[in-house]
Amino acid sequence: MGHQISRRTLFRTASGLAVAGTLGGALSACSGGTGAGSTSSDLTMTWWGSDDRHNAYKKALKYFQEKNPKIKIRETYSGYEGFFDKFNTNIAGGSAPDLLQMDTALVAQYARKGVLAPIDEYVGESLDLTGFSKTLLAAGTVDGKLYGVPSGIGVNQLTVNRSGLEELGLEFPDPEWTWTDLRKISQDVHKKSGGKVHGVDDVGGGALQAFEVFAREHGQTFFSDDGKKIGFTADTLQQWWEYWAEMRKLNACPPPAITSAAHNDLTKNAVVIGKALFTFDIGVYGAGGSITDAQLDFLPTPQGDGSGAREGNFVNGGVLLSATKASKRVADSVKIMSFFAQDTTAIKDMQLYRGIPPTEKARNLIASGLNETDKRNMAMADYISKRVSKAADVLPAPAPPPQGADQIWDLLFQSNLAVAFGKKSIKAQLGEFFDQAAGVLGG
């Protein structure tokens, strides 16, 4: 029951932004917030997730309605696949839900199309966001307005086969580790295992979450503020690819065939199949639980080398709760958002089913009921959150990604594979990456 959520995971497991590519056509008739909203007298709420998440929501909402008998809630829920296709259809037909669970990867596009209601006017009144950091709230903020309340902390971290390290007689790394430390321990893993196991999966060479941290350590963002351009330089990407080329040369990470096979298939992840002990793919311990029997632990994405290394890690908002602009029940929807954010019963009911809880109060409330791996997972998320909040030179949290981001993320992964398989030199692939990215973003 790990429940970490990231934009990388959303894209890899469900192609979250793929549905967003059709937003322009599907929503052209309702841009600006037109449409009837729900025709029922009940407040309609919809979300996606696992059966455990469904049951937790239903239990919490039953309690909410007992305390607020004038607000009747009609619930609909499903898995992620097809969720936003149905949402788009409902919007176009004037039957959008009043309240929905929103993907952080899509919030900017729906907000700018006039589908979502800004909720700033309720903050401090019926919407209690005590304990939410500004960094965390940025996940639901678009063009300076708040369109969604984060459900939890999404952090950039590695999942580690801790029992595998112990069997090789290797110490678990300090969380203040660096990219050099990752290279060193990955070499040690390969040597100690007699060449049978590598240190870290090469998913890092193309993973959004890992490279985004690396770019931020150089004072650069993944996308420009307006979302029309790539925000990092060719020099930064070159350094990144050179790092992973060296990792492959040193056998610190598996050969590219393993990397390629694991793309979009967690069952073939290098840690899951026993070919590596570290992975950047947090889905190995995600909303559906662990897909490996190994004892797992967690570490922040490494920092740059040296005592003056800039903080590159950041905190995002898991999933959001958002109200639709066409709804006549925005005020009631906001009450529900505040309920999930602050009510003790709701927090205990939801546990980790919407991510690591967003406030220290909430994390403390559920800590005693967690298993040991969940406790380690939440403790690391808390550690990263506090470290980021104390950093003096950290960049603001990334803005919600622009349309076309899914294509850029996949282009990064495929570019890394082209270099890894020797099909392209780093220099040649750099030029191709930036040319194609400019075409996608229109910059």
Order of alpha helices (4+ residues) and beta strands (2+ residues): alpha-alpha-beta-alpha-beta-alpha-beta-alpha-alpha-beta-beta-beta-beta-beta-alpha-alpha-beta-alpha-alpha-alpha-beta-beta-beta-beta-beta-beta-alpha-alpha-alpha-alpha-alpha-alpha
